[in-house]
Amino acid sequence: MKIDTKSPVMITGATGYVAGWIVKGLLDAGLTVHAPVRDPDNSEKLQHLTNLAANSAGEIKFFKADLLDEGSYDEAMQGCAVVFHTASPFTINVKDAQKELIDPAVNGTRNVLTQARKTDSVKRIVLTSSCAAIYTDASDCAKAPNGTLTEDIWNTTSSLDYQPYSYSKTLAEKEAWKIADAQSQ
């Protein structure tokens, strides 16, 4: 799909590693990037993105939003033709996997995709996932036909107690597919 360079694009998780590279590519291509973040006034955390914009043909605009706040992506998404959803919590040392990983990953995906469906300008959604959604350990790999991991393979070994980050990525991607399958767009 060719991106209309006159329309802004929105990217969740813009301060993250993968999203940062996507932002750089979009800015270098001269696009306006809408970056919803928890605290748009935290100039220290956003400095690397501000620097990318200053050294590119594009522009970046920050908006206040939170994965768990339904409707908080409305303003950032207005006018955007494409939405990149990369945001997902990542931490290894968790006290409450449900609260720290699962809820933000699944509900955040649901909130972003629901808002995209309500926003007339959005024509395309790009969701980044992870290899964690298809395998956690060798037993998942052993189940793959001919040892080849494909989009038909799902992580079956992670749980709230074992590799909860992988579990959160699996559940979030499954939620995205469920939402996509329920739409006629």
N, C-alpha and C positions, 0 to 999 in steps of 0.2 A: 504494500500500500504506500502510495506516495503521500508524504505529509505536507499539508498546506502550510507553508512557512509564514503565512499571514495570521494564522490562528495560533494562540498559545497552546502549549502542552502542559499537562500537570504530571508531577511525579511525586509519589509518596515515598517517604524514607530517604529524602534527598541528601541527608547528612551521612548516610551509610556508604559503605565502600562501593558496592555494585552501582547503586544509584548515582554516586558521584561521577562515575565514568559515563553513565548515560547522560547526566546533566552536561558534562563537558562536551560530549558529541553533539548534543542538541544546541548548546550555546555556540559552538564552533560553526554549526550550520546556519547560524543567524536566527534561531528561533527564540521566542519569549517563553521562558520556563516559569510555571507557577509551582512554587515549592511550599506546600503546607507543612508546617513544623509546630511542635508543641509551644515553643517560645520564640516568636519572630524578633524579639528584642534582644536575644542572646547573641550579640555580635561576635563574641569569641567563638562560639560553636559554629556560626554560619560564615566565618571569615574565609574559609577555603572556597566556599561557593561564591561569595562576593568577589574574591580574587579571580576565579574562573571567568565570571561574567565580565570583569574589567578587562580581561585579556582576550576577549572574543568578540564576535560580531553580534552576539545575542544579548538578551537581557534576562535577569532573574527577578522575580517578585515573590516575597515571602508572605504567607498567610498563616493565621493561627488555626490549628486543627489538632484533633487527637483521635487515634484509632477507635477508641471506645465511646466517643461522643457522636451519636447519630446526628447526621446533618451538618457536622462541622466542616465537611469538605465542600459544601455548597458554593461558597464564595470563590474558593480557589479553582473550582471546576468550571465556573461560568465562562463560556466562550471557547473552551478547550475542545479541540477535535479529537485529541488522543490523550488517554490517561495511562500512565505507567504506574503499576502498583508493585512497589518493591518493599514497602515497609513491613517488618515483622520483627518482634523482639528477639534478640540473640543474647543469651547468657548461659554459662555452664553451671554456675553455682546458684541453684534456685532453692528457695525455701518452700514456695507454694507454686508448683508447676502450672496448675490450673489458672491461677490468678496472674502469674508473671509471664507465661508463655502461651498457653492454649487460648484463653479468652481474648487477649489482644490480637493474636494471629487470626483466629476464626471470625470473631466479631468485627475486627478491623477490615478483613476481606469483605465480609458481608456489607459493612457500612459503605465502603468505597464503591463496591459494585452496585449497590442499591442506589447510591447517589448518581452514579454514572447513568444508570437506566432512566433516572428522572431528569437528566440534563440533556436537552435536545441537541446541543452542539456536539456532544461526544459521539464519535463514529467508530472508534476503535479503542479496545483496552488491551494492554500488554501486561501480563502478570508474570513476574519472575518468581520462580519457585526454587527448588534445591534438589540435589541428588538425595538429600535426606528424606524426601517424600517418596522415593522409590526403594531405598534400602537403608538399613541401619548396620547390619552385619552380614557375615558370610552366609547365614542361613537364608536370607532374602535373595542373595545372589544365586544360591544353589537352585532356587525355584524358577529362575529365569530360563525360558526355552533356549537351548544351545548356549547358555551362559550369557545371553545378550539382554541387557536391560533396555526396556522400551517404555513408551508412554502408557502401555497397558499394565505395567508392573507397579505394585504399590508396596510400600513399607508395611510389613506385617508384624515386626518384632518390637517396635518401640511402644512405649506406654507412658502414663504419667510418672511411673517410677523408674523406667529404664529408657534413657535417651529421650527425655521429654522435648528437647528442641526438635528432634526428628519427628516426633509425634505431632508437634504443633504444625510443622510444615506439611505433613501428610493431611491432617485434618483441614487446614486452611485451603490447600489445593482441592481437596474433595469438595469443600464448600463452594469454591469458585466454579467447579464443573457442574455442581448441582444447580447453582444460580444460572449459569449459561444454558444448561439444558432446559430450564423452565421458561426461557425467553424465546420470543419469535424474531428477535432482531438479528 
